């Protein structure tokens, strides 16, 4: 007997998965806009380094932590 497995469509965030902030930590989904990352403090950090500088020594913020940056790692959901 064959079974059918349904999968959610993949959703990709435009931001590196290592970009973090208080707002990201308390969110239930992927950040898709700058407003999903930044709160009134505008404070964010790289989870790889634990600082406001990424592994490439560039600043961490939603504008810069995107595809094309050497240390970028894609963030996605929907595999299950």
C-alpha positions, 0 to 999 in steps of 0.5 A, spaced: 500 500 500 503 506 497 502 512 502 503 519 500 507 524 504 505 531 503 511 537 504 510 544 506 513 548 500 520 551 502 521 558 504 528 561 504 529 567 508 533 573 504 538 573 511 544 569 513 541 563 518 547 566 523 544 573 523 540 573 530 537 578 535 532 578 540 527 579 535 529 573 531 530 569 538 523 570 540 520 569 533 516 563 531 518 563 523 524 565 519 525 573 518 523 575 511 524 583 512 528 587 516 523 589 521 523 581 522 530 582 525 531 589 528 527 592 534 528 599 537 535 597 539 537 595 532 542 590 535 544 584 532 549 579 532 552 573 528 551 566 532 558 564 529 562 569 532 557 571 538 559 579 536 557 584 531 562 582 526 561 576 522 567 571 520 569 575 515 570 581 520 564 585 516 559 588 520 552 584 522 546 587 520 540 585 515 542 589 510 549 586 509 548 579 512 545 576 505 547 572 499 553 574 496 557 575 503 563 570 503 560 567 510 553 567 508 549 560 510 542 560 507 536 559 512 530 555 510 524 551 513 519 547 510 522 540 509 517 536 513 
